[in-house]
Amino acid sequence: MGRPNYQDIAALAGVGTATVERVLNGRGGVRSELVEKVTLAARALNYPRILPDAYHKMLRIEVLMVRPETTFYRRLSHAFEAIAATLDPFVLVHRSFTDEMNPEEIAKRILSVDSSRAGLILAVPNSHKVSAAVEAVANRGVPIVHVVTRASETTGEFVGIDNYAAGRTAAYFITRMARQSGPVIGLCHPIYQVHRERMRGFSDYFREHPTSVSFEWVGFSRDEERYSKESLSYALRRYPDLVGIYNAGGANSALIDVLGRDERGRDILFVAHELTDYTRAALRDGLVDVVLDQAPEAQAQRSLDWILFRIGLTKIRPDEKPIRFITITSEGL
């Protein structure tokens, strides 16, 4: 491609050539959002001139997440950090965390106007207050993308796996691979819509494919070690003939610890989410049989692609299909 001209920049920014001329020559009279589009389009095309200092404004994309202590959200955060390093230096991706059990604080963080935002990416649980905050920010013209789970049912793009299909896949493996007939349990965090979707898919599969392996009980582990241990320990006492476990959420390390101490541990078919050091080791040891990994790196990339598309920095519309989750067994490590 030869030297870019005003027409090239205008086409990428989605504006007229007169607007490009005014911005690049510092003539003023152009709305700030159009100035940002033109400036960043010019940079993306390596337009060979120094832009006016007044237009060296940082384009800020904010990412709000929860649970920084978990392997999954650390992977997601690191993915945003790595991708941000490949973007134009004037595109700033700011990552921060909040308390998943405090919807008032989440809503406050979403509504914050301490700094201008070009876009907002959310990986937080839904509630009435959070949904209202999302809609209020969207009404200000800020593009919003939900990653992993939805913070609003009606506003913004969603980037994540097909959680209903993930639940059905877990049920498929358990019914096909269980070592004997008997009851199966599920564990999840009830505040997350995606966990509820996984459990719905899990339950529907058992209902549609009745066998001697049956889904009997759901425990609310809250993705915390204490509640996970208590839930599984209770289930092992209640169901001495337990044949299968599906953990739709986190805290796998606690569940692996309980199973490792139980003489039945390696006879119970265990399907978990996310490939971590704990689940990798448990796959090798035979305490976990199948891991469904939802590829947070791919989710981070597509969520940023959506923001860049919405603010006009790219004309390539991101794929709207769910991110493909990865099925891993000990033989695939």
N, C-alpha and C positions, 0 to 999 in steps of 0.2 A: 504494500500500500504506500502511495506517495504521501507527500506532506498534506496533513489534514487542512481543510479550509472551513469557512464559516458554515457552508452547507452541511458538511460532515458533522460538525459540532451541534448544529441545530437539529439534525436528524436524531442524534443520540440523546440529546437533552429534551426533545419533544417540544421545541419552541421555534419561533421564526428567526430568520437570519438577522433581522433588524435588532432583535433582543440580544443575540450573540454579539453583534457589533457594539452595542451600547455597553454590555458587560465587559468585554475584552478591552475596550478603549476607555473604561472608567467614566462613562458619560452620566451614570446615575439614572434615576427614574425607573428602576426595575425592582420588582418585589423581591424580597430577600430569598424566598424559596426558589425563585427562578434563577437568581444569581448563583445559588448553590448548585443547581442542576447544570447550568452552563459551565461554571468553573470546574466542576468535577468531570464533566464530559470532556472538556478541553484537556484536563490532566490525563484522563483515561486514553485519549487519542495522542498523547505526547505532543500537544500543540507547542511549537517551538518559540515560546516567548514567556517572559516573566509576567505573571498576572499581578494586578494591583494589590498592594498590601491589604486594602480594605476587604478583599475577597478571600483572604487566607483564613477563613473561618473553619473551625473544626466541625465536622459532621458527626454528631454523637448518636450512637445506637446503644441503648441501654438494655442489659440482660438481667432479669431478676429471677433468682432461683431459690431453692430451699435445701436443707440437709447437706451442708458442705462436708459433713463427716462421713458421708456414704461414698462408696466407690463409684456408684453410677453418676452422682452429681459432680464428683471430682473429674470423672472422665468427660462429662459434658462441659464443665468449665474449662478444662484444658483444651478441649476441641475448639471452643470459641476463641481462646487465646492464640492457638496456633493459626487458625484461619484469619484472625484479625491481622496477624503479622504479614499476611500476603496481600492485604488490601492497600489502597492508596493511603499514604501517611496522614492525610487529612480526614480519614474516616476513623473515628475512635470508637472501639467497642468496649464499653464499660460493664464489668460483671460485678454483681453484688448478691448477697443472700439475705433472706428474711426468715422469720419463724413460721413454719407451716401451720402451726396450731393457733395462730393469732390473726384472724381475718381482718380485724381492724387495722393492724399494723401493715398487712399486705396492701389493703386498700389505700392507706395513707401513702405508702411508697409508690404505688401506681399513680396516684394523683399528684405526686410531688412535681413542682414546677421550678425547683431550685436551679435547674439548667435546661437549656433548650434541647429537645430530642428530635432527631430525624426519624427515629423508630423505636419501638418497644417490643422486646421479646420476653415472654413470660413462661416460666416453668413453675407454676404455683397452683395449689388446689383451688377449687371453685367454692363460692359461697354467694349469698345475695349481695353482700357488701362489696365483695371483689368484683362481681359481674357489673354492678352499678358503676364502680370506679373505672372499669375497662371501657364501658360505653361512654362515660364522660370524657375520657382521654381520646377515644376514637372520634368523638364529636368535635374535638379541637383540630382534627385533621392529621393526627399522628397515626401512622400505620402500625398495626399490632399483629404479632404472630404468636401463637401458642405452640410451645414445643413440649413433647412428652405427654402433657395432659392439658385439657381445656380449662381456662379460667373464666370463659364465657361461652355460652352455647350459640350465641347469635352474632358475635362481633369478632372479626379477625380470622386470618388463616390458621389452620391447624397442621402441624408437622408432627407425625408420630407413626407408630406401627398400627396395624389393624388389631386392636386389643381383643375384640370379640373372636377373631380368628386365632389369636394366640391362645385364648382359653380353650377353644375347641381342639387346637393342636395338642395341648397338654392332656386333655381327656382322651384323645385318640391314642397317644402313646401309652397312657396308663391302661386303657382297656385292652390294648394289643399286647402289652409287655408285662402286665402284672403276673407274678409268679404263681398265684393261686386266686381263688374266689374270695370275696370279702368286701368290707367297706373302704371307702376312700374319703379323705377330708381335703378341704381347701383352706388356705390362710390368706388374708388380705388386709389392707388398710382402708376402712370404710369411707374416709373423707375424699378419696380420689375416685373420680368418675372412671378413669381408665382401669382401675382395679375392679370396680363394679362391672365394667364391660367384660373383663377377662373372666370373672366368675359367672357372668350370665352365659358366655360362650361355653364355658366348662360344663355348667349345669344343663344347658340345652343339648349338648352332645350326648350326655348320659341319658337324657330323657328320650332322645330320638333313636338311640342305639342301646336298648336295654340288654344287659348281660348279667352274669353272676357277679360281676364287679360293679358296685353301686356307690354313688355319691351320697354321703350321709350327713355331713356336717361342715359348717363354715366357722372358722375362728377369726376374730379380729385382733391381729397381731400388732397393728399400728406401726409396722416396720421398725419396732424397737426390740432389743434383745430380751428384756425382761418379759414383755407380753408374749413374744414369740416362744420363749422357753415354756412359759406357763401354759400357753395354748396347746403346744405339741405334747407336753407332759400330760395334760388333761386328756387329750385325745388318745394317747397310748394306754392310759388307764381305762378309759371308757370303751375303747375298741381293742381288745387283746388280739383280735385277728385282723388288725389294720393291714391293708395291702398297698395303699397308695396315698401320696401327699402331693398336692399342688400348691406351691407358694407363689401367689400372684404378685407379691411385693418384695420387700427387702429383708434385712436381718437374717440372711441365709446362714451366717456363721453361727448364730445361736441355735438354729435348727440342726445344723450339722453336728454341733457339740452334743445336743440331746440324743440324736440318733447314734452317734459314736459310742455313747455310754449304754445304749440299750442292746440287748442280745439280738433283737429283731432288726436292728438298724439296716443291715445290708440286704435284708429280705423284703423291705418295703420300697416300692418304686417311688422315687422322688423326682419330680419335675420342678425346676426352679427358674427364676429369671436372672439374667446378667452374668456374664463371664467375669469373675473376679479371682483373686488369688485363692480365696476360700473355696469357691465352687470348682475352680480348676483342680485343686488338690483333692476335693471330695469326689470329683469325677474319676480321678485316677484310683482313689481308694474304694470306690464302689458304693459310697454313701449317697451320691447324687447320680442319677441315671441320664437325665436330659437337661440341658440348659437352653433357654430361649433368650438370646441376646438381642436387645433392640437397637443396637448400633447408634449410640449417642453421637458419635462423630458425624455420621451421615445426617442426623437430625439437626445438629448445629449448622452444618453447611447449608442445608436447604432453608432453614429459618432465616439465615443471613441473606441468602439469595432472594427470598421473598421481600425482605426489607429493601434491598437494593433495587429490586424490580419496582416496588411501590413508589419509591422516591425518584425513579426515572434514571438511575445510574446504569441500568442494563435494560435492553429490550427483550431479553430472553425470559419468557414466562416459566417459572419453575414447574416441575412435575407436581401434579396435584394428587397422585396416587400415594397410598401409604408407604412409608419406609418399610423395606422388607426386613423382618426379623430373621436372625440366624439360628439354626438349630444345631446344637453341638452335643456330641456324645464323647465318651472316653476315647473312642477310635478316631475321632476327628481332631484331637488336640495336637 
